[in-house]
Amino acid sequence: MKSKDSDYYYKVVRKNIKKYRIEANLTQQELAEKTGFTYQYIRDLESLAIIRCPRIDTLAIIAEALNISIKQLFDEIE
């Protein structure tokens, strides 16, 4: 079984942020306001525009704002 590289997991996390934000019926601006991050940062995360993945504490803040477990951000996408 071939292991996946870190870029794969970065994409999974970013796609899940967008997925759960939409499920929560939040705009990027509303998620930014709930987390204390900027709209630009949330937009860049979802668009894969920034190279590095967010820190684990950043992911925890986003998960809390989305009312999900941080583990859900790592769920593989079909």
C-alpha positions in Angstrom: 0.0 0.0 0.0 1.5 3.3 -1.1 1.4 6.1 1.5 0.1 9.5 0.6 2.3 12.6 0.8 1.6 15.6 2.9 0.2 17.6 0.0 -2.6 15.1 -0.2 -3.6 15.6 3.4 -3.3 19.4 3.1 -5.8 19.2 0.3 -8.1 17.0 2.2 -8.1 19.4 5.2 -8.7 22.4 3.0 -11.5 20.8 1.1 -13.1 19.7 4.3 -13.0 23.2 5.7 -15.0 24.4 2.7 -17.4 21.4 2.8 -18.2 21.8 6.5 -18.5 25.6 6.2 -21.1 25.2 3.4 -22.9 22.5 5.4 -23.0 25.0 8.3 -24.5 27.6 6.0 -21.7 30.0 6.6 -20.0 32.4 4.2 -16.3 32.7 4.2 -16.7 36.1 5.9 -18.9 34.6 8.6 -16.4 31.8 9.3 -13.7 34.4 9.5 -15.6 36.4 12.0 -16.4 33.3 14.1 -12.7 32.3 14.2 -11.0 35.7 14.4 -9.1 35.0 11.2 -9.3 37.3 8.2 -11.6 36.7 5.3 -8.5 36.6 3.1 -7.0 33.8 5.2 -10.2 31.6 5.0 -10.5 32.3 1.3 -6.9 31.4 0.7 -7.3 28.2 2.7 -10.2 27.0 0.7 -8.7 28.0 -2.7 -5.4 26.2 -1.9 -3.7 29.5 -2.6 -1.3 29.3 0.3 1.4 26.6 0.3 1.6 25.6 3.9 -1.1 23.9 5.9 -2.6 25.7 8.9 -1.2 24.8 12.4 -3.1 22.3 14.5 -4.4 25.1 16.8 -5.7 26.9 13.8 -7.5 23.8 12.7 -9.0 23.4 16.2 -10.4 26.9 16.1 -11.9 26.4 12.7 -13.4 23.0 13.8 -14.9 24.6 16.9 -16.4 27.4 14.8 -17.9 24.8 12.5 -19.2 22.7 15.4 -17.3 19.6 14.3 -14.6 17.4 15.6 -11.1 18.3 14.4 -10.9 14.7 13.3 -13.6 15.4 10.7 -11.2 17.8 8.9 -9.0 14.8 8.1 -11.8 12.6 6.7 -10.8 11.4 3.2 -13.0 12.8 0.4 -14.6 10.3 -2.0 
